[in-house]
């Protein structure tokens, strides 16, 4: 259902149920003067888009990502140490990575943090060689590691090489693996300090490069500085004109937009190529402000309030079958209702829970048919910090015995009548209101485990269940040893969900779109039953006005969150026909696996990477969605609406 009516204080408002991740550190809890702060955040996002527009595009069909070597290499000097790979070369003989310090600098010591999250590659860099150069051509070897293992943020200590008392002067520092056979080169972080060791990492944010890229290479935003941005002002204007043409057919007055953008385009042409960055930047922001005003004139946004979830993004190991654990995210956030700006309305956010359930996070949410209630999963925590060892899968066995499972709750959209619906030893989450009045959700109550599970990890599968609004009459709807996830009520009253099964498949190509009636009958595959790419389709929802013949979803992988490109699915084209997949965001590629289908007829959104989550279609052309610029899925505050 596109929208429901909410009766609140005798005022009829339009509310959309939208499950979105908003950066907690940048939440727009606004009102009055804080509206300016909100607009500042929006403009920061526009400037980020200008910066990212310089990145090479991703081919959504072939899966190739022409990432420049220097763009991937920048990850090792971004100041982030998490034990994962910051850059990744291809498998080659003697692969190298290097950093340009900008000018010859005295070097006192170099600290190298190894990648720790991939056991087969722990010893790849044991034979590391460190060399320096003044011109990037003639190199002097400064250190040979000779087969000694080193660690990073945990376990063994990182490799630390101390130079002579007065230091060694050089502009370039190169790290290279001495190898006779092809080998991957990947590290977590490289730090370089001067001889006085004043704590300044002189490599931080400096230009880096490497010998090659791999399928795991990604363009790091740190590779670009704000001053290097090319403002895509005309691109914004042209896309705005396409939107204006569409809105004109809906009898929306767009004359003002033409006048405004014609004046901006004229001014931009008069400036020429030598205009000051600040002047060009302001014209770009003027164009974006005009497009934003045009967007909010869309009749599909003719509602006053928007319901969304604010929470930290999952940071534990991402996997379709592990994303339901209560400790996957840091405690924090709320269920929020924002007043959408319009005639006489400013940005204003109301928090519904306000800490009444204690520390924890919301895990799945839906809006009732009358718009008066919100059902949600809530993972309670012992404190405002996650439990010790929460990112280590080997702690799952103990955490399942010490941490409270996720339970279902319900609250009014006025913030009243908070009540708990389910309890017990199993986690229940991702609820959706069924047209029968029941609540459908996923649960570990099936008591099954992953086929690839290891005993010490104690990781469970989930199946679909339903209950009455008061939590009684809990019934199992689906039976699958592998798991069912992310159920949503579709426009025809059935429940659409992602089903994971190994039967007649490899371990990877196994997440398909299924449907089931709210009473548990008629469970069947709807799309991608035997289609390899994308590996998974998740978060499926009906597209309004299509009689449930077209669906929106996220194309993603197996060891991933439900993050990737937004796609439109037309099952009637064929259950396993890739032509049924239209890619709305062809500049985004699934975090794992390949991709089938073709961009939408209009061309789609011209992104340069990043990830989308939780799409809410307004029509076949317009979507509300959560997006992150990051090349990493699990950045805790990476997503915004």
C-alpha positions as CSV (number, residue, x, y, z in Angstrom):
1,X,0.0,0.0,0.0
2,X,1.5,3.3,-1.1
3,X,0.2,5.3,1.9
4,X,-2.2,5.1,4.8
5,X,-4.1,7.9,6.6
6,X,-3.1,8.9,10.1
7,X,-5.6,10.6,12.3
8,X,-3.6,12.7,14.7
9,X,-5.0,15.6,16.8
10,X,-7.9,15.8,14.4
11,X,-5.6,16.5,11.5
12,X,-5.4,14.1,8.5
13,X,-1.8,13.5,7.5
14,X,-0.2,11.2,5.0
15,X,2.4,8.8,6.4
16,X,4.7,6.4,4.5
17,X,6.1,3.4,6.3
18,X,9.7,3.5,5.3
19,X,12.4,1.4,6.9
20,X,15.5,3.5,6.4
21,X,18.9,3.9,8.0
22,X,19.8,7.5,8.9
23,X,23.2,8.3,10.3
24,X,22.8,8.7,14.0
25,X,25.6,11.2,14.1
26,X,23.8,13.4,11.5
27,X,20.2,12.8,12.4
28,X,17.9,15.7,11.4
29,X,16.1,16.3,14.6
30,X,15.0,19.7,13.6
31,X,12.7,22.6,14.3
32,X,13.0,26.4,14.0
33,X,16.6,27.4,13.6
34,X,17.6,23.8,13.2
35,X,16.1,23.8,9.8
36,X,19.2,25.7,8.6
37,X,21.3,22.9,10.0
38,X,19.3,20.3,8.1
39,X,19.8,22.3,4.9
40,X,23.5,22.5,5.6
41,X,23.6,18.6,5.8
42,X,21.8,18.4,2.5
43,X,24.3,20.8,0.8
44,X,27.1,18.7,2.2
45,X,25.6,15.8,0.5
46,X,25.4,17.7,-2.8
47,X,29.1,18.6,-2.5
48,X,29.8,14.9,-1.8
49,X,28.0,14.0,-5.0
50,X,30.1,16.5,-6.9
51,X,33.2,14.9,-5.5
52,X,32.1,11.4,-6.3
53,X,31.1,12.3,-9.9
54,X,34.8,12.2,-10.8
55,X,35.0,8.5,-10.0
56,X,34.8,5.9,-12.9
57,X,31.4,4.4,-13.4
58,X,30.6,0.7,-12.9
59,X,29.3,-1.5,-15.7
60,X,26.2,-3.2,-14.2
61,X,26.2,-5.9,-16.9
62,X,29.8,-7.1,-17.1
63,X,30.5,-6.4,-13.5
64,X,33.7,-4.6,-14.4
65,X,34.7,-1.6,-12.2
66,X,37.4,0.4,-13.9
67,X,38.9,1.5,-10.5
68,X,42.1,3.4,-10.9
69,X,45.1,1.9,-9.1
70,X,45.6,5.2,-7.1
71,X,41.9,5.2,-6.1
72,X,42.1,1.8,-4.5
73,X,45.6,2.4,-3.0
74,X,44.3,5.5,-1.1
75,X,42.6,3.1,1.4
76,X,45.9,2.3,3.1
77,X,46.5,5.9,4.1
78,X,42.9,6.9,5.2
79,X,43.6,6.6,9.0
80,X,41.1,3.7,9.3
81,X,42.4,0.5,11.0
82,X,39.8,-2.4,11.2
83,X,41.8,-5.5,10.2
84,X,40.2,-5.6,6.8
85,X,41.9,-5.0,3.4
86,X,42.3,-1.3,2.6
87,X,43.6,-2.0,-0.9
88,X,43.8,-5.2,-3.0
89,X,46.1,-5.9,-6.0
90,X,45.6,-8.6,-8.5
91,X,47.5,-11.9,-8.1
92,X,50.8,-11.1,-9.7
93,X,54.6,-11.6,-9.2
94,X,56.2,-8.9,-7.0
95,X,53.1,-6.8,-6.4
96,X,53.7,-3.3,-4.9
97,X,52.0,-0.4,-3.1
98,X,53.5,3.0,-2.6
99,X,52.8,6.5,-1.1
100,X,53.9,9.9,-2.3
101,X,54.8,12.1,0.7
102,X,54.6,15.2,-1.5
103,X,58.2,16.2,-1.0
104,X,61.3,14.6,0.5
105,X,60.7,14.0,4.2
106,X,62.7,12.6,7.0
107,X,61.4,9.2,8.0
108,X,61.9,7.9,11.5
109,X,59.7,4.8,11.5
110,X,57.1,3.0,9.4
111,X,54.2,1.0,11.0
112,X,52.4,-1.5,8.8
113,X,49.1,-3.1,9.8
114,X,48.3,-6.4,8.2
115,X,45.0,-7.6,6.9
116,X,43.5,-10.1,9.5
117,X,40.1,-11.1,8.3
118,X,41.2,-13.6,5.7
119,X,43.1,-16.6,7.0
120,X,44.6,-17.8,3.7
121,X,46.1,-14.4,3.1
122,X,47.6,-13.8,6.6
123,X,51.1,-14.6,5.4
124,X,51.1,-13.0,2.0
125,X,53.2,-10.1,3.1
126,X,55.7,-12.1,5.2
127,X,58.4,-11.4,2.6
128,X,57.7,-7.6,2.5
129,X,60.4,-5.3,1.2
130,X,60.4,-1.5,2.0
131,X,62.1,0.8,-0.5
132,X,62.4,4.6,-0.7
133,X,62.9,7.0,-3.6
134,X,63.2,10.7,-4.3
135,X,61.8,10.6,-7.9
136,X,59.7,7.4,-7.9
137,X,62.1,5.8,-10.4
138,X,65.3,4.9,-8.6
139,X,64.7,2.9,-5.4
140,X,66.8,2.0,-2.4
141,X,65.9,-1.0,-0.3
142,X,65.5,0.0,3.4
143,X,64.1,-3.2,4.9
144,X,63.6,-6.9,4.0
145,X,61.2,-8.8,6.3
146,X,62.5,-12.2,5.3
147,X,59.5,-14.4,6.0
148,X,58.5,-12.9,9.4
149,X,54.8,-12.8,10.1
150,X,53.3,-9.6,11.4
151,X,49.8,-8.6,12.6
152,X,47.8,-5.5,13.1
153,X,45.0,-4.2,15.3
154,X,44.9,-7.6,17.1
155,X,47.0,-10.7,17.6
156,X,50.6,-10.3,16.5
157,X,52.0,-6.8,16.6
158,X,52.1,-4.8,13.4
159,X,55.4,-4.5,11.5
160,X,57.4,-1.5,12.8
161,X,60.6,-0.5,11.1
162,X,62.7,2.1,12.8
163,X,65.3,4.0,10.8
164,X,68.6,5.4,11.9
165,X,68.8,8.1,14.5
166,X,68.6,11.0,12.0
167,X,66.1,9.3,9.8
168,X,66.1,8.6,6.1
169,X,65.0,11.3,3.7
170,X,62.7,10.3,0.8
171,X,59.6,11.4,-1.0
172,X,58.3,8.0,-2.0
173,X,57.9,4.9,0.1
174,X,57.2,1.6,-1.7
175,X,56.1,-1.7,-0.1
176,X,56.6,-4.8,-2.3
177,X,56.1,-8.5,-1.8
178,X,59.1,-10.5,-3.1
179,X,57.5,-13.5,-4.9
180,X,58.3,-15.9,-7.7
181,X,54.6,-16.9,-8.0
182,X,51.6,-14.7,-8.4
183,X,50.3,-13.4,-5.0
184,X,47.6,-11.0,-3.8
185,X,48.9,-7.9,-1.9
186,X,46.5,-6.4,0.7
187,X,47.1,-4.6,3.9
188,X,45.0,-2.7,6.4
189,X,46.9,0.6,7.0
190,X,50.4,2.1,6.5
191,X,51.7,4.8,8.9
192,X,54.9,6.8,8.5
193,X,56.3,9.1,11.2
194,X,59.2,11.5,11.2
195,X,62.4,11.0,13.3
196,X,61.1,13.3,16.1
197,X,58.0,10.9,16.4
198,X,55.7,13.8,17.3
199,X,52.7,11.6,16.6
200,X,52.1,13.1,13.1
201,X,51.4,10.4,10.5
202,X,53.0,12.1,7.5
203,X,51.5,9.5,5.1
204,X,47.9,10.2,6.2
205,X,45.8,11.3,3.2
206,X,48.8,11.4,0.8
207,X,48.5,10.2,-2.8
208,X,49.2,6.5,-3.1
209,X,49.4,4.0,-6.0
210,X,49.8,0.3,-6.5
211,X,50.8,-2.2,-9.2
212,X,47.4,-3.4,-10.2
213,X,43.7,-3.7,-9.2
214,X,41.5,-6.7,-8.6
215,X,37.8,-7.6,-8.5
216,X,37.9,-6.5,-4.9
217,X,39.4,-3.1,-5.5
218,X,37.2,-0.1,-4.8
219,X,37.6,3.6,-5.3
220,X,38.2,5.3,-1.9
221,X,36.7,8.8,-1.5
222,X,39.9,9.8,0.4
223,X,41.6,9.8,-3.0
224,X,40.0,13.1,-3.8
225,X,40.2,16.4,-2.0
226,X,37.3,19.0,-2.1
227,X,39.4,21.3,-4.3
228,X,39.6,18.6,-7.0
229,X,35.8,18.4,-7.4
230,X,34.3,19.2,-10.8
231,X,30.9,20.7,-10.1
232,X,28.4,18.8,-12.3
233,X,26.1,21.9,-12.5
234,X,24.8,21.3,-16.0
235,X,24.2,17.6,-15.3
236,X,22.0,18.6,-12.3
237,X,20.1,21.1,-14.5
238,X,19.6,18.6,-17.3
239,X,18.3,15.9,-15.0
240,X,16.0,18.5,-13.4
241,X,14.7,19.4,-16.8
242,X,13.8,15.7,-17.4
243,X,11.9,15.7,-14.1
244,X,10.2,19.0,-15.0
245,X,9.0,17.4,-18.3
246,X,7.5,14.5,-16.3
247,X,5.9,16.8,-13.8
248,X,4.5,19.1,-16.5
249,X,2.4,16.1,-17.6
250,X,1.0,15.9,-14.1
251,X,-0.2,19.6,-14.4
252,X,2.6,20.8,-12.1
253,X,3.7,24.4,-12.8
254,X,7.4,24.2,-13.6
255,X,7.8,27.6,-15.3
256,X,9.8,29.0,-12.4
257,X,12.2,26.1,-12.7
258,X,13.0,26.8,-16.3
259,X,13.5,30.5,-15.6
260,X,15.8,29.8,-12.7
261,X,17.9,27.2,-14.3
262,X,18.2,29.1,-17.6
263,X,19.7,32.0,-15.7
264,X,22.1,29.7,-13.9
265,X,23.2,28.1,-17.1
266,X,23.7,31.5,-18.7
267,X,25.8,32.6,-15.7
268,X,27.9,29.4,-15.8
269,X,28.7,29.9,-19.5
270,X,29.7,33.5,-18.9
271,X,32.2,32.5,-16.2
272,X,34.4,30.3,-18.3
273,X,36.9,27.8,-17.2
274,X,38.9,30.1,-15.0
275,X,36.2,31.1,-12.5
276,X,37.0,30.8,-8.8
277,X,36.0,27.5,-7.1
278,X,33.7,29.3,-4.7
279,X,31.8,31.0,-7.5
280,X,31.4,27.7,-9.5
281,X,30.4,26.0,-6.2
282,X,27.7,28.4,-5.4
283,X,26.2,28.1,-8.9
284,X,26.1,24.3,-8.5
285,X,24.4,24.7,-5.1
286,X,21.8,27.1,-6.7
287,X,21.0,24.5,-9.3
288,X,20.7,21.7,-6.7
289,X,18.4,23.9,-4.6
290,X,16.1,24.5,-7.6
291,X,16.0,20.8,-8.4
292,X,15.2,20.0,-4.7
293,X,12.3,22.4,-4.8
294,X,11.1,20.8,-8.0
295,X,11.4,17.3,-6.4
296,X,9.1,18.3,-3.5
297,X,6.5,19.6,-6.0
298,X,6.0,16.0,-7.2
299,X,2.4,14.9,-6.4
300,X,3.7,11.6,-5.3
301,X,5.3,13.4,-2.3
302,X,2.0,15.0,-1.3
303,X,2.1,13.8,2.3
304,X,2.9,15.6,5.4
305,X,4.7,13.0,7.5
306,X,7.3,10.3,6.9
307,X,7.9,7.3,9.2
308,X,11.5,5.9,9.4
309,X,13.9,4.1,11.6
310,X,17.1,5.7,12.8
311,X,19.8,3.1,13.8
312,X,23.5,2.2,13.3
313,X,24.2,0.1,10.3
314,X,25.2,-3.5,11.1
315,X,28.9,-3.9,11.8
316,X,29.1,-7.7,12.4
317,X,29.9,-10.2,9.6
318,X,27.3,-9.5,6.9
319,X,25.5,-12.5,5.7
320,X,21.9,-13.2,4.6
321,X,21.6,-15.8,7.4
322,X,23.4,-13.9,10.1
323,X,21.8,-10.4,9.9
324,X,19.2,-11.3,12.5
325,X,21.4,-11.6,15.6
326,X,20.5,-9.1,18.4
327,X,24.0,-7.8,18.6
328,X,24.6,-7.0,14.9
329,X,24.4,-3.2,15.4
330,X,25.5,-0.8,18.1
331,X,22.7,0.2,20.5
332,X,21.1,3.5,19.5
333,X,18.5,5.2,17.4
334,X,14.7,5.4,17.5
335,X,11.5,5.2,15.4
336,X,10.9,8.6,14.0
337,X,8.2,10.6,12.3
338,X,9.4,13.7,10.3
339,X,7.2,16.5,9.1
340,X,8.0,16.8,5.4
341,X,8.6,20.4,4.5
342,X,5.7,22.0,2.6
343,X,3.3,24.9,2.8
344,X,3.8,26.4,6.3
345,X,5.8,23.3,7.4
346,X,9.4,23.1,8.5
347,X,11.6,20.0,9.1
348,X,10.6,18.6,12.5
349,X,11.3,15.1,13.8
350,X,9.4,13.3,16.6
351,X,11.0,10.3,18.3
352,X,8.5,7.7,19.4
353,X,10.4,5.4,21.8
354,X,12.5,8.1,23.5
355,X,14.5,5.4,25.4
356,X,11.6,3.8,27.1
357,X,12.8,0.3,26.1
358,X,16.3,1.0,27.3
359,X,19.5,0.6,25.3
360,X,19.1,-1.3,22.0
361,X,18.1,-0.9,18.4
362,X,15.1,-1.3,16.2
363,X,15.3,-4.4,13.9
364,X,12.5,-4.2,11.3
365,X,9.3,-2.0,11.3
366,X,5.9,-1.7,9.6
367,X,3.0,0.7,9.7
368,X,-0.6,-0.5,10.4
369,X,-3.3,-0.2,7.7
370,X,-5.1,2.6,9.6
371,X,-1.8,4.5,10.1
372,X,-2.2,4.5,13.9
373,X,0.3,1.8,15.0
374,X,3.8,0.7,14.4
375,X,5.0,-2.9,14.9
376,X,8.7,-3.4,15.2
377,X,11.5,-5.7,16.4
378,X,13.7,-4.4,19.2
379,X,17.0,-5.9,20.3
380,X,17.6,-4.8,23.9
381,X,21.2,-4.3,25.0
382,X,22.8,-4.3,28.5
383,X,24.2,-0.9,27.9
384,X,24.9,1.8,25.3
385,X,27.9,-0.3,24.1
386,X,27.7,-3.6,22.2
387,X,28.8,-6.7,24.1
388,X,32.4,-7.8,24.2
389,X,33.4,-9.8,21.2
390,X,30.3,-8.9,19.2
391,X,32.2,-8.8,15.9
392,X,33.8,-12.2,16.3
393,X,31.5,-15.0,15.1
394,X,33.1,-17.4,17.5
395,X,31.4,-15.5,20.4
396,X,27.9,-16.3,19.1
397,X,27.7,-19.4,21.2
398,X,28.2,-17.5,24.4
399,X,26.3,-14.3,23.3
400,X,23.1,-16.4,22.6
401,X,23.1,-17.4,26.2
402,X,23.8,-14.0,27.7
403,X,22.1,-11.5,25.4
404,X,18.3,-10.8,25.3
405,X,16.8,-12.1,22.0
406,X,15.0,-9.6,19.7
407,X,11.3,-9.4,20.4
408,X,8.3,-7.8,18.7
409,X,6.7,-4.6,20.1
410,X,4.0,-2.2,19.0
411,X,3.5,1.5,19.7
412,X,1.0,4.2,18.5
413,X,2.2,6.8,16.1
414,X,1.4,9.3,18.8
415,X,4.1,7.7,21.0
416,X,1.6,6.0,23.3
417,X,0.4,2.5,24.1
418,X,3.8,0.8,23.9
419,X,3.4,-2.9,24.4
420,X,5.4,-6.1,24.0
421,X,4.0,-8.7,21.6
422,X,6.4,-11.7,21.7
423,X,8.9,-13.1,24.2
424,X,10.9,-16.2,24.9
425,X,14.3,-17.6,24.0
426,X,14.2,-17.1,20.3
427,X,14.6,-13.8,18.3
428,X,11.6,-12.5,16.4
429,X,12.1,-9.6,13.9
430,X,11.1,-7.9,10.6
431,X,7.4,-7.8,11.3
432,X,4.8,-6.8,8.7
433,X,1.0,-6.3,9.1
434,X,-0.9,-8.8,7.1
435,X,-4.4,-8.0,5.6
436,X,-5.9,-10.6,7.9
437,X,-5.0,-8.6,10.9
438,X,-2.2,-10.9,11.9
439,X,1.4,-10.0,12.2
440,X,3.9,-11.9,10.0
441,X,7.5,-12.0,11.0
442,X,10.7,-14.1,10.9
443,X,11.8,-16.1,13.8
444,X,14.5,-18.5,15.0
445,X,11.7,-20.6,16.6
446,X,12.1,-23.2,13.8
447,X,15.3,-24.3,15.7
448,X,17.3,-25.1,12.6
449,X,20.9,-24.2,11.9
450,X,22.9,-23.2,8.8
451,X,24.0,-26.0,6.6
452,X,27.5,-24.5,6.6
453,X,27.4,-23.8,10.3
454,X,30.2,-24.7,12.7
455,X,29.1,-26.0,16.1
456,X,31.1,-23.4,18.1
457,X,29.3,-20.6,16.3
458,X,25.8,-21.7,17.1
459,X,24.2,-19.7,14.2
460,X,20.5,-20.2,13.5
461,X,18.2,-20.0,10.5
462,X,14.8,-18.2,10.4
463,X,11.4,-19.1,9.1
464,X,8.2,-17.2,8.6
465,X,5.7,-17.1,11.5
466,X,2.5,-15.2,12.3
467,X,0.6,-14.2,15.4
468,X,-2.5,-12.4,16.4
469,X,-2.1,-8.7,17.3
470,X,-1.8,-9.6,21.0
471,X,1.0,-12.1,20.4
472,X,-1.2,-15.2,20.7
473,X,-1.7,-18.1,18.3
474,X,1.9,-18.1,17.0
475,X,2.0,-20.3,13.9
476,X,4.8,-21.4,11.6
477,X,4.1,-20.4,8.0
478,X,7.1,-21.6,6.1
479,X,9.4,-24.6,6.6
480,X,12.9,-24.3,5.4
481,X,16.1,-25.6,6.9
482,X,18.1,-22.8,5.2
483,X,16.0,-19.7,6.0
484,X,13.4,-17.1,4.9
485,X,14.0,-13.4,5.4
486,X,12.7,-9.8,5.0
487,X,8.9,-10.3,4.6
488,X,6.8,-7.5,3.3
489,X,3.0,-7.5,2.6
490,X,2.5,-6.9,-1.2
491,X,-0.3,-5.1,-2.8
492,X,-2.3,-8.3,-3.6
493,X,-2.2,-9.3,0.1
494,X,0.4,-12.0,-0.2
495,X,3.7,-11.8,1.7
496,X,6.8,-11.4,-0.4
497,X,10.1,-12.5,1.0
498,X,13.6,-13.8,0.3
499,X,14.1,-17.6,0.5
500,X,17.5,-19.2,0.9
501,X,17.8,-22.8,-0.1
502,X,20.6,-25.1,-1.3
503,X,18.4,-27.6,-3.1
504,X,19.7,-28.0,-6.7
505,X,21.9,-25.0,-6.3
506,X,25.5,-24.1,-5.5
507,X,26.2,-22.3,-2.2
508,X,26.0,-18.9,-3.8
509,X,23.0,-18.5,-6.2
510,X,20.4,-19.3,-3.7
511,X,18.3,-16.3,-2.7
512,X,15.1,-16.0,-4.6
513,X,11.9,-14.0,-4.3
514,X,9.0,-16.1,-2.9
515,X,5.4,-15.4,-1.9
516,X,3.1,-16.9,0.6
517,X,-0.5,-16.3,1.8
518,X,-0.8,-14.9,5.3
519,X,-2.3,-18.3,6.4
520,X,0.8,-20.2,5.3
521,X,-0.7,-21.6,2.1
522,X,0.5,-21.2,-1.5
523,X,4.2,-20.8,-0.7
524,X,6.0,-20.7,-4.1
525,X,8.9,-19.1,-6.0
526,X,8.0,-15.9,-7.8
527,X,11.3,-15.0,-9.5
528,X,15.0,-16.1,-9.7
529,X,14.4,-19.7,-8.8
530,X,17.2,-20.8,-11.1
531,X,18.9,-17.6,-12.2
532,X,22.5,-17.2,-11.0
533,X,22.9,-13.4,-11.1
534,X,22.4,-11.4,-9.0
535,X,23.1,-13.9,-6.2
536,X,20.2,-12.5,-4.1
537,X,17.1,-10.3,-4.4
538,X,16.0,-8.9,-1.1
539,X,13.6,-6.3,0.5
540,X,11.0,-6.8,-2.2
541,X,8.0,-4.4,-2.3
542,X,5.1,-3.8,-4.7
543,X,5.3,-0.8,-7.1
544,X,2.0,1.2,-6.8
545,X,-0.2,1.3,-9.9
546,X,1.2,-1.9,-11.4
547,X,-1.4,-4.4,-10.0
548,X,1.5,-6.1,-8.2
549,X,2.9,-7.1,-11.6
550,X,6.1,-5.1,-11.0
551,X,8.2,-5.2,-7.8
552,X,11.1,-3.2,-6.4
553,X,14.0,-4.9,-4.7
554,X,17.7,-4.8,-3.8
555,X,20.1,-6.9,-5.9
556,X,22.9,-8.1,-3.5
557,X,25.0,-11.1,-2.6
558,X,25.1,-13.9,-0.1
559,X,27.7,-12.8,2.4
560,X,26.2,-9.3,2.4
561,X,23.6,-7.0,3.9
562,X,20.5,-6.3,1.8
563,X,22.6,-3.6,0.1
564,X,23.3,-3.0,-3.6
565,X,21.5,-1.5,-6.7
566,X,17.8,-0.8,-6.7
567,X,16.1,-3.0,-9.4
568,X,12.6,-3.4,-10.8
569,X,11.4,-7.0,-11.3
570,X,8.6,-8.0,-13.8
571,X,8.1,-11.7,-13.0
572,X,5.7,-12.2,-15.9
573,X,8.6,-11.9,-18.3
574,X,9.9,-15.2,-17.0
575,X,10.7,-16.7,-13.6
576,X,14.4,-17.1,-14.6
577,X,14.6,-14.6,-17.4
578,X,17.3,-11.9,-16.8
579,X,15.2,-9.5,-19.1
580,X,12.8,-9.3,-16.2
581,X,15.4,-7.2,-14.2
582,X,15.6,-3.5,-14.9
583,X,18.4,-1.7,-13.0
584,X,17.3,1.7,-11.5
585,X,20.8,2.5,-10.2
586,X,23.2,1.1,-12.8
587,X,26.1,3.0,-11.2
588,X,25.9,0.7,-8.2
589,X,27.0,-2.9,-8.3
590,X,26.1,-5.8,-5.8
591,X,28.8,-6.2,-3.1
592,X,29.2,-9.8,-4.1
593,X,28.5,-11.9,-7.2
594,X,27.5,-10.9,-10.7
595,X,24.6,-8.9,-12.1
596,X,22.0,-9.6,-14.8
597,X,19.5,-7.3,-16.4
598,X,19.7,-3.9,-18.1
599,X,19.3,-0.3,-17.0
600,X,15.8,1.1,-17.0
601,X,14.7,2.8,-20.3
602,X,15.3,6.3,-18.9
603,X,19.0,5.4,-18.1
604,X,18.7,5.3,-14.3
605,X,20.6,7.2,-11.6
606,X,24.2,8.1,-12.5
607,X,25.9,7.0,-9.3
608,X,29.6,6.2,-8.9
609,X,29.4,3.2,-6.5
610,X,28.0,3.2,-3.0
611,X,25.1,1.1,-1.8
612,X,21.3,1.4,-1.6
613,X,19.1,-0.2,1.0
614,X,15.4,-0.4,1.9
615,X,13.7,0.9,-1.2
616,X,10.1,2.2,-1.0
617,X,8.7,2.7,-4.5
618,X,6.3,5.6,-5.1
619,X,5.9,4.7,-8.7
620,X,7.9,3.0,-11.5
621,X,10.0,6.1,-11.8
622,X,10.3,7.5,-8.2
623,X,11.6,5.8,-5.1
624,X,12.4,6.7,-1.5
625,X,15.5,4.9,-0.5
626,X,18.5,4.8,1.9
627,X,22.0,5.4,0.4
628,X,25.6,5.3,1.4
629,X,28.6,6.6,-0.6
630,X,30.9,4.2,1.2
631,X,32.4,1.2,-0.6
632,X,32.1,-0.7,2.7
633,X,28.7,-2.1,3.7
634,X,29.1,-1.9,7.4
635,X,30.0,1.7,8.0
636,X,27.9,2.4,11.2
637,X,26.7,5.9,10.2
638,X,27.0,5.5,6.4
639,X,23.4,5.7,5.2
640,X,21.0,8.5,4.9
641,X,17.5,9.0,3.3
